[in-house]
Amino acid sequence: MANHGAADRPLCHRIAQKARANVNTLDTIFDLRLVVDTFVLVNYRDTDLLSAVAQRVSHVLGGDSGTDHEGKKIPTMFTAEDVAEIFRGFKHLEVENIQLVEAVRDWSVNG
């Protein structure tokens, strides 16, 4: 449906509910990026889901083992790119008042 520009709103809502219920099982930034990318494709904004994704991104990034001498996370290029894409997805969906979006943006820019 997304590839053809069609979005069934009730279906998107049900999928968002299922994704929200399972977001805490996603352990990689790439998986979280796929969730955001999917909803960007159909231009469907579910603020509860995106808030849960932002919180999960923060949790996953907090669990990364690489840190510098000041304790700041050292992203790999892959992770930094995915975090930046998640932030762009939030912006595309015009999500502005979501908890932790600023932290995700700052991490994608500053690491």
FENMOSUL-V592022 format. One record per residue. N is the residue number from 1. RES is the residue in one letter. PSI is psi in whole degrees, -180 to 180 (NA if undefined). BURIAL is b if it has 24 or more other C-alpha atoms within 12 Angstrom, else e. D_FIRST is the distance of its C-alpha to the first C-alpha in Angstrom with 2 decimals. Layout:
BEGIN
((N/RES/PSI/BURIAL/D_FIRST) (N/RES/PSI/BURIAL/D_FIRST))
END
This chain:
BEGIN
((1/M/-44/e/0.00) (2/A/-37/e/3.78) (3/N/-22/e/5.45) (4/H/8/e/5.36) (5/G/12/e/6.38) (6/A/140/e/5.08) (7/A/121/e/6.14) (8/D/107/e/8.19) (9/R/-46/e/11.30) (10/P/-38/e/13.17) (11/L/-44/e/10.66) (12/C/-40/b/10.48) (13/H/-45/e/14.24) (14/R/-42/e/14.80) (15/I/-40/b/13.09) (16/A/-40/b/15.15) (17/Q/-44/e/18.18) (18/K/-42/e/17.89) (19/A/-43/b/17.48) (20/R/-39/b/20.41) (21/A/-25/e/22.46) (22/N/1/e/22.15) (23/V/-32/b/22.28) (24/N/-3/b/26.02) (25/T/-8/e/25.58) (26/L/124/e/23.95) (27/D/2/e/26.86) (28/T/150/b/25.65) (29/I/-35/b/24.54) (30/F/-45/b/21.97) (31/D/-40/b/20.30) (32/L/-37/b/20.45) (33/R/-40/b/19.01) (34/L/-38/e/15.91) (35/V/-50/b/15.47) (36/V/-45/b/15.93) (37/D/-39/b/13.80) (38/T/-45/b/10.71) (39/F/-26/b/11.45) (40/V/-41/b/12.47) (41/L/-37/e/9.18) (42/V/5/b/7.84) (43/N/49/b/11.54) (44/Y/121/b/12.42) (45/R/118/b/16.07) (46/D/103/b/17.75) (47/T/-31/b/21.29) (48/D/-44/e/22.52) (49/L/-48/b/20.00) (50/L/-33/b/20.65) (51/S/-43/b/24.34) (52/A/-40/b/24.27) (53/V/-45/b/22.61) (54/A/-43/b/25.32) (55/Q/-40/b/28.00) (56/R/-39/b/26.84) (57/V/-47/b/26.79) (58/S/-43/b/30.31) (59/H/-47/e/31.36) (60/V/-43/b/30.08) (61/L/-35/b/31.71) (62/G/-21/b/34.85) (63/G/-4/e/35.04) (64/D/143/e/35.06) (65/S/-22/e/38.46) (66/G/121/e/39.12) (67/T/155/e/41.15) (68/D/-173/e/43.63) (69/H/-19/e/47.22) (70/E/3/e/46.23) (71/G/7/e/43.74) (72/K/145/e/40.69) (73/K/141/b/37.69) (74/I/105/b/37.43) (75/P/150/b/33.80) (76/T/162/e/32.87) (77/M/-40/e/31.04) (78/F/-49/e/27.96) (79/T/-45/b/28.11) (80/A/-41/b/29.04) (81/E/-43/e/26.14) (82/D/-40/b/23.65) (83/V/-42/b/25.42) (84/A/-39/b/25.30) (85/E/-37/b/21.52) (86/I/-45/b/21.22) (87/F/-43/b/23.54) (88/R/-37/b/21.67) (89/G/-43/b/18.47) (90/F/-45/b/20.69) (91/K/-42/b/22.07) (92/H/-40/e/18.77) (93/L/6/b/17.83) (94/E/42/e/21.43) (95/V/114/b/22.68) (96/E/-33/e/26.41) (97/N/36/e/28.31) (98/I/136/b/26.92) (99/Q/135/e/29.61) (100/L/-2/b/30.03) (101/V/-41/b/27.75) (102/E/-40/b/30.95) (103/A/-40/b/32.07) (104/V/-45/b/28.86) (105/R/-47/b/29.31) (106/D/-40/e/32.99) (107/W/-40/b/32.42) (108/S/-29/b/29.97) (109/V/-44/e/32.62) (110/N/-17/e/35.82) (111/G/NA/b/35.07))
END
